[in-house]
Amino acid sequence: MSIASQRIIVTVVGHDRTGIIAEVSRVLADAGVNILDISQTLLGEFFVMILLGDMARASVALDTLKASLAHKAGDLGLRIDAQHEDVFKFMHRV
């Protein structure tokens, strides 16, 4: 497995509120995912974040991580998606 195939892209979109970054980061930390890069902004009242994570030392599979993020998304009223970096690149190629 290549290093790139162990990296994931996580996107978060929803109404802004205190603690979004902390809550999403906690889910990733609990799963053993290392955050390599993170960018966030506000578009009006909407919070938008994209995050690059490394699952090389993760304690869970991507499907399990997605389920944990979906649960957190429901708690926070957000949309959170996670996918392998290779899939993200393929979907967004020019």
C-alpha positions in Angstrom: 0.0 0.0 0.0 1.4 3.4 -1.0 1.6 6.3 1.4 -0.8 8.3 -0.7 -3.4 5.5 -0.3 -3.2 5.9 3.5 -4.1 9.6 3.3 -7.6 10.8 3.5 -9.5 14.0 2.8 -12.1 15.0 5.3 -14.6 17.8 4.4 -16.9 19.5 6.9 -19.7 21.9 6.0 -22.5 23.4 8.2 -23.7 26.3 10.2 -20.8 27.8 12.3 -20.7 27.1 16.0 -18.0 26.9 18.7 -16.0 23.7 18.9 -16.4 22.2 15.4 -12.6 21.8 14.8 -12.1 20.4 18.3 -15.0 17.9 17.9 -13.9 16.6 14.5 -10.2 16.5 15.6 -11.2 14.4 18.6 -12.9 11.8 16.5 -9.8 11.6 14.3 -7.4 11.5 17.3 -9.4 8.8 18.9 -9.1 6.7 15.7 -5.3 7.3 15.5 -5.5 9.6 12.4 -2.7 12.2 12.2 -3.8 15.6 10.8 -1.3 16.7 8.2 -3.0 19.8 7.0 -6.2 21.7 7.7 -7.9 24.7 6.2 -11.1 26.3 7.4 -13.1 29.4 6.5 -16.5 31.0 7.0 -18.7 31.6 4.0 -21.4 33.8 5.5 -22.8 31.8 8.4 -21.4 28.5 7.0 -18.3 26.8 8.3 -16.3 25.0 5.7 -13.2 22.9 6.5 -11.0 20.5 4.4 -8.5 18.4 6.2 -5.7 16.0 5.0 -5.2 13.1 7.4 -2.8 10.2 7.5 -4.3 6.8 8.5 -0.9 4.9 8.5 -1.2 4.4 12.2 -5.0 4.4 12.5 -6.6 2.0 14.9 -9.7 1.7 12.7 -10.6 1.1 9.0 -11.9 3.9 6.9 -15.4 2.6 7.0 -15.4 2.7 10.8 -13.9 6.2 10.8 -16.7 7.3 8.4 -19.3 5.9 10.7 -17.8 7.8 13.7 -17.7 11.0 11.7 -21.3 10.5 10.5 -22.4 10.1 14.1 -20.5 13.3 15.1 -22.0 15.1 12.1 -25.5 14.2 13.3 -24.6 15.5 16.8 -23.3 18.8 15.4 -25.8 19.3 12.6 -23.0 19.2 10.0 -22.1 17.3 6.8 -18.8 15.4 7.2 -17.3 13.3 4.4 -14.1 11.3 4.4 -12.5 9.6 1.4 -9.1 8.2 0.4 -6.9 10.9 -1.2 -6.7 8.9 -4.4 -10.5 8.9 -4.8 -10.6 12.6 -4.1 -7.9 13.3 -6.7 -9.7 11.1 -9.3 -13.0 12.8 -8.7 -11.5 16.3 -9.0 -9.1 15.8 -11.9 -9.2 18.2 -14.9 
